[in-house]
Amino acid sequence: MKKIFLMLSCSAVILLAQDFNAPMKAYMNELEKEAKAQDASFERFDAKRGESIFTSQHIGKKAQEMSCTTCHKSDLKATGLNVNTNKTIAPLAPSANAQRLTDVEEVQKWLRRNFNDVYNREGSALEKGDVLTYLINQ
Amino acid sequence: MKRIILSCLVLASMSWAKNVPAATDALYQKECASCHFGYQPALLNASGWQKVMGSLKDHFGTDASLSQKEHDAIVTYVTQNAGNSKLTQGNTTMRISQSPYFIKEHRRIPERLIDQPEVKSLSQCAACHTKAEQGDYSERTIVIPNYGRWE
């Protein structure tokens, strides 16, 4: 009986935890290899580091201070707002928007664009992996 | 009778002049209109679109770069449907709002109605042109926030 309970609770945890689909997992593996090649002491991607990448302020492409949350807002389950154009942005949290983080090409495109917008440079493999690890759990 | 027909034709052509075909291309909608108002291709001439599409890495201050495939498809769509009427005549820039006709049509709008948060700038067509999405810019469809109809 205990065993059944244990199995049930384990599968519930698996169902609840957000996970990447197969193509995204392959992309995360690529990023991991790249991160390791750039720094031998790399162990694993970290959601906490990803959160700080996402929420910290930087001088962006427009020479103004901003963060990812300037447009995506602090509550990733809610709708964001493009501050340049007043256009709404669908929620970024996969738990609120199942489309998010499912298409590798889209993910690569937006990481490239938004790192340039907020950091005025492209993100490293470590930074991209960290921020994706943070976002998949939202 | 002739005069009535003539004035009907003149009126009809005047209202048509403020309409452009809607931007119906699915890729254009996804890649461009998800971030900003989906400016119809006819609002800018072909050389203006070439400038826009050639500088997406720094697209009015943000990175809007595309994959080569998306880029080529959108260049084809916007240039094939680019404007070549009085709307776009004499505009040598990549800004729709720099067309002499555009400037003339907006010259009487007080700054305070443009600067307000609901509008922000003349780039936000849909803030006042209630049927801008459909390509209808006729005066009877204009409602300026905190002001009302503009007729």
Interface residues (C-beta under 8 A of the other chain):
Chain A: K61 K62 N82 N84 T85 N86 K87 E105 K109 R112 R113 N114 N116 D117
Chain B: S34 C35 H36 F37 K57 D58 F60 G61 T62 D63 A64 S65 L66 S67 K120 S123 Q124 A127
